Amino acid sequence: MPDVRSQVSAGWQKWRQTTGVLCDKKVPVHLKAKIYKTVVRPAALYGTECWPTARKHEQSLHVMEMKMLRWMQGLTRLDHVTNYDIRQRLSITAIEKKMREVRLRWYGHVMRKEPKSVVRTALNLEPGGRRPRGRPKKRWMDTIQNDLHATNLTPEDASNRAAWRRRIHC
């Protein structure tokens, strides 16, 4: 998917711009993590709330993120440090979970709109005709249903903005 490749390259572009700070051994780890969370990750996640993501898309973003996190700490795969330990040291959530969070945040905005608004109408739009033969392509609503199931939420929960935000945050 070209969108995934472009987002990965956007993430690497931001990484290269900030690499002087992120790879400096004198900079504290918590500051590196904060810069990564505010500069690099948003560039990589821009627009992902509208993707019907497949596992391979999440995997390519995961690989990008782990390469960056290892590099920030001066580690290689030969050091045998697990991804979990690297995330714990930097206190950074997995990019797949952040993708879920931004998707559900957008879904919450859509669900709080008036029922006659354009976005709500588009959400419930069923195009005419039949879907082509074979395995159906993954739709955005399919991804949202999986996200709702994984977080034990229902569409009705989106009406309470504060509670919704608290439950989807990771």
N, C-alpha and C positions, 0 to 999 in steps of 0.2 A: 504494500500500500504506500503510495507516494507521500501521503500525509505523515505517516510515521517516520519515514526517512527524512523528511524536511524538518520535523520536530526534533529528531535526534541530532541533525546537523545544526539546528538552532541552539540546542543545548550545548553542543561542543563549541560552537562559536562563542557563546557567553563564557564557557569554561576557559577558552584561550585568552579572552579579555581579562579574566580575573586570576589567571594561573600564577601571576606574580605573588599574590597574597595567599591563594589556596595551597600552594606548594612550598611556601616559606616555612622552614622549621621553627623560626622564632615567633610566628604568629600562634596564639593559643588555639587549641582545638575547638573550643566552644565558639570562637569568633569565625573560624573557617566554616563551621556548620551553619552559623547564622547567615554568612554571605552566600553559601550554597543554597540555603532555603529561600533566600530573598531574591537572588539574581539568576542562578543557573536553572533551578528546578521550575520556576514559573515560565521561563523561556521554553523549556522542553514540554511543559504541560499546556501551553497556550492552545486553546481550541479543542482540547481533548474531551470536553464535556459533551460534544456533539458527535463523537465517534461511536459506532457500534463495535467496540474493541474485541478483537479475537485474542486468544492466548499468545499467538506469535507476535502481535503488536506490543502486548505488555512485556513479553520476554525481551524484545529489542530495547525497550526503554529501561528495563531492569539491568540489562548488560551494560548499557551506557552509564547508568547511575553507579553501579558497583565498580566499574573501572575508575570513575572519578573519585569515589569515596576511598578506594584503595590507594590511589595516587596521592590524595590529600594527606593520608597518614604515612606515606612512604612505604607501603606494603606491596608485595607481589603475591601472586597465587602460590609461589614456592614457600612463602612464610606459613602456610597452612592455618590462616586465621579465617574463621567462618564469617559468612556474610552477616549473620546475626550478631556476632561480636563486634564487627565493624560498625553496624548500625547502633549498637548499644553505646559504644564509645562516643559516637557523634550525636547520639539521641536524635536520629533521623528515621522517620517512618518510611516504609517501602513505597516506592513510586506507584505501585498498583493500587495501594490503599488511598493514596492521594488522588489518583485518577477517579476512583470510586467516589471519594468525597466531593470532587468538583462536579461530577455528573449528578450526584444526588442534590447538591446545592442548586444546580440549574433546574433540576426537576422540581424542587421545592418552590422555586420562583414561578415556574410555569403553573404549578398546581394552585398557587395562591392568586393567580390572575382571575379576572371575571370569566365566567363560563362562555361568554360570547366574544371574548378577545381573540385576536388572530392566532396567537400562539396556542391557546387551548383548542381552537378549531383545528389547527394543523396537527396537534397531538392526537386527536381522535379521528383524523382523516383516514379513510379507507379507500385507496384507489380502486377503480373498477378493473375488471378482468381477472385472469387467473395468474398465479405465480408460475414461473417456468418449471419444467420438469427437473427432478434431481433434488439434491439437498438445498433447502431454502437458505438464502443469504441472511446473515445475522442482521437484525434490525436494531435500531436504537432502543426501542421499547423492550426488546428481548433482553438487552443488556441491563436496562433499568430494573426489569423484573428480577433478574439475577441479583442485582445489587440490593434491592429491597429485601429479598429473601435472605441474603447473607447478613444483613444488618437487623433483621427482624422488625422491619418497618412496614407500614401500609401507606397507601396514597393519602388516606385521611389524616395521618400524622403530620403531613406537611402544612396543615392549616395553622398550627401553633409554631410560629417562626422560631422562637427562642428554644423550644424543646427540640425541634427538628435540627437546628444548628448544633445543639449540644450532642445529639445522638449520632449525627453523621461525622462529627469531628474526630480526626485521628492524629 
